[in-house]
């Protein structure tokens, strides 16, 4: 029994140690890559990125896309430098909060509501566009116009007008919410996710409406 317990413990350690020895790359867009840092040139890092399922993908990372690198010992090196000529107007601390906001939006903000809303509005637009109000009319009794085709654009614009709320459950640390730079970074990524969901949902909705119309006819 002791030998079995020892083997189980050893196996667990072998599985955990590789993940503990990973390098972490914090990109400027908020995404985090974990893997092994390799050779370095003046402008690039060689990086072996650990994908889901244990696969390794080798890549070259341009340094200006990287905010910081944390080695396997937990020591962080910030590569970001304030440079107005490159568009880097924030200080290191300000940019750090901005990137944290982006990261939390990637990890925690869900835009499924806009996907469902887009599908509903897109399908409804086709449904109403083909409704015949004559006494013997009804749904799919009239040829649809080009109006539903404009719905994805209208829904996407509408989604872009409404600012996403930054709730405390989205933040890795509640204290981040006091930083305007964190809020700005979070809303940037949340807006992109929201726009993509609204556009995709409305296109699916309109397409489904036309399909149902074709089948009904």
C-alpha positions in Angstrom: 0.0 0.0 0.0 2.8 2.4 0.9 4.5 1.7 -2.5 1.2 2.4 -4.3 0.8 5.7 -2.4 4.4 6.6 -3.2 3.9 6.0 -6.9 0.7 8.0 -7.0 2.5 10.9 -5.2 5.4 10.7 -7.7 3.0 10.7 -10.7 1.2 13.8 -9.3 4.5 15.6 -8.9 5.6 14.7 -12.4 2.4 16.2 -13.7 2.6 19.4 -11.6 6.3 20.2 -12.0 6.1 21.0 -15.7 3.3 23.5 -15.2 5.3 25.1 -12.2 8.3 25.5 -14.5 6.4 27.5 -17.1 7.3 31.0 -18.2 4.4 33.4 -18.5 4.1 36.0 -21.2 1.6 38.8 -20.6 0.7 40.3 -24.0 -0.2 43.9 -24.5 -3.7 42.9 -25.6 -4.4 41.2 -22.3 -3.9 37.6 -23.4 -1.6 35.4 -21.4 0.7 32.7 -22.9 2.3 30.0 -20.9 5.2 27.9 -22.1 9.0 28.0 -22.3 11.0 31.0 -23.4 13.8 30.3 -25.8 16.4 32.3 -27.7 16.2 36.1 -27.7 17.1 38.6 -30.5 16.9 42.3 -30.5 13.2 42.4 -31.6 11.9 38.8 -31.0 11.5 36.1 -28.4 11.4 32.4 -29.4 8.6 30.9 -27.4 7.3 27.3 -27.0 3.6 27.8 -26.3 1.7 25.1 -24.4 -1.7 24.6 -26.0 -4.6 22.7 -24.5 -4.1 18.9 -24.6 -0.3 19.3 -24.0 0.6 20.2 -27.6 3.5 22.6 -28.1 3.6 25.4 -30.7 6.8 27.2 -31.4 6.4 30.9 -32.3 8.2 34.2 -32.5 6.9 37.0 -30.4 7.6 40.6 -31.3 8.8 42.3 -28.2 6.6 45.4 -28.6 3.5 43.1 -28.3 4.7 41.9 -24.8 4.0 43.8 -21.6 5.9 41.5 -19.3 7.6 38.2 -18.9 7.5 36.1 -15.7 10.0 33.3 -15.4 9.4 29.9 -13.7 10.7 31.4 -10.4 7.9 34.1 -10.4 10.2 37.0 -11.2 8.5 39.5 -13.5 10.4 41.6 -16.1 8.4 44.4 -17.6 9.3 45.0 -21.3 6.8 47.9 -21.8 8.3 51.3 -22.0 6.6 54.7 -22.2 7.2 56.0 -25.8 4.8 58.5 -27.3 6.3 58.0 -30.7 5.1 54.3 -30.6 1.7 55.3 -29.1 2.7 54.2 -25.6 1.3 57.1 -23.7 0.8 55.4 -20.3 3.3 54.9 -17.6 4.2 51.3 -16.6 1.8 51.2 -13.7 -1.0 52.7 -15.8 -0.4 50.3 -18.6 -0.3 47.4 -16.1 -3.8 48.2 -14.9 -5.0 48.6 -18.5 -3.6 45.2 -19.4 -5.1 43.6 -16.3 -8.5 45.0 -17.4 -8.1 43.5 -20.8 -7.1 40.2 -19.2 -10.1 40.0 -16.9 -12.4 40.9 -19.8 -11.0 38.0 -21.8 -11.4 35.6 -19.0 -14.6 36.7 -17.3 -16.8 38.8 -19.5 -19.5 36.9 -21.3 -21.3 38.3 -24.3 -23.8 35.4 -24.8 -26.7 37.7 -24.1 -25.9 39.8 -27.2 -25.6 36.6 -29.3 -29.1 35.5 -28.2 -30.4 39.1 -28.7 -28.9 39.2 -32.2 -30.4 35.9 -33.2 -33.8 37.0 -31.9 -33.8 40.4 -33.6 -32.5 38.9 -36.9 -35.1 36.2 -37.1 -37.9 38.5 -36.0 -37.0 41.0 -38.7 -37.5 38.4 -41.4 -40.6 37.1 -39.7 -42.2 40.5 -39.6 -41.0 41.4 -43.1 -42.8 38.5 -44.6 -46.1 39.0 -42.7 -49.1 39.8 -44.9 -51.7 41.8 -43.1 -54.4 40.9 -45.6 -57.4 38.9 -44.3 -56.0 35.7 -45.7 -52.4 36.6 -45.0 -50.1 35.6 -42.3 -46.4 34.9 -41.7 -44.3 34.0 -44.8 -47.1 35.1 -47.1 -45.1 38.0 -48.5 -41.7 38.1 -50.3 -39.1 39.5 -47.9 -37.5 42.8 -48.8 -33.8 43.8 -48.3 -34.6 45.3 -44.9 -33.5 42.3 -42.8 -30.1 42.4 -44.5 -29.4 45.7 -42.7 -30.4 44.3 -39.3 -26.9 42.9 -38.4 -25.4 46.3 -39.0 -28.0 48.1 -36.9 -27.8 45.6 -34.1 -24.0 45.8 -34.0 -24.0 49.6 -34.0 -26.6 49.5 -31.1 -24.4 47.1 -29.2 -21.4 49.4 -29.6 -23.3 52.4 -28.2 -24.0 50.7 -24.9 -20.9 50.5 -22.7 -20.3 47.2 -21.0 -20.6 47.3 -17.2 -17.5 46.3 -15.2 -18.8 44.3 -12.3 -16.8 43.3 -9.2 -17.2 39.6 -9.9 -15.3 40.2 -13.2 -12.2 41.6 -11.5 -9.4 39.4 -10.3 -9.0 41.9 -7.5 -11.8 44.3 -6.4 -9.3 47.1 -5.8 -8.6 47.2 -9.6 -12.0 48.8 -10.0 -10.7 52.1 -8.6 -8.4 52.4 -11.6 -9.7 54.3 -14.6 -7.0 52.5 -16.7 -8.3 49.1 -15.6 -11.9 50.1 -16.5 -10.7 51.4 -19.9 -8.8 48.2 -20.7 -11.7 46.0 -19.6 -14.3 47.9 -21.6 -12.1 47.8 -24.7 -12.0 44.0 -24.9 -15.6 43.6 -23.6 -16.8 45.9 -26.4 -15.0 43.8 -29.0 -16.5 40.6 -27.7 -20.0 42.2 -27.5 -19.8 43.5 -31.1 -18.7 40.1 -32.4 -21.5 38.4 -30.6 -24.1 40.9 -31.8 -23.0 40.6 -35.4 -22.7 36.9 -35.4 -26.1 36.4 -33.6 -28.0 38.8 -36.0 -26.4 37.2 -39.1 -27.5 33.7 -37.8 -31.0 35.1 -37.0 -31.5 36.6 -40.4 -30.1 33.6 -42.2 -32.4 31.3 -40.2 -35.3 33.5 -41.0 -34.7 33.3 -44.7 -34.2 29.5 -44.5 -37.5 29.1 -42.7 -39.2 31.3 -45.3 -37.7 29.1 -48.1 -38.9 25.9 -46.4 -42.3 27.4 -45.7 -42.7 28.3 -49.4 
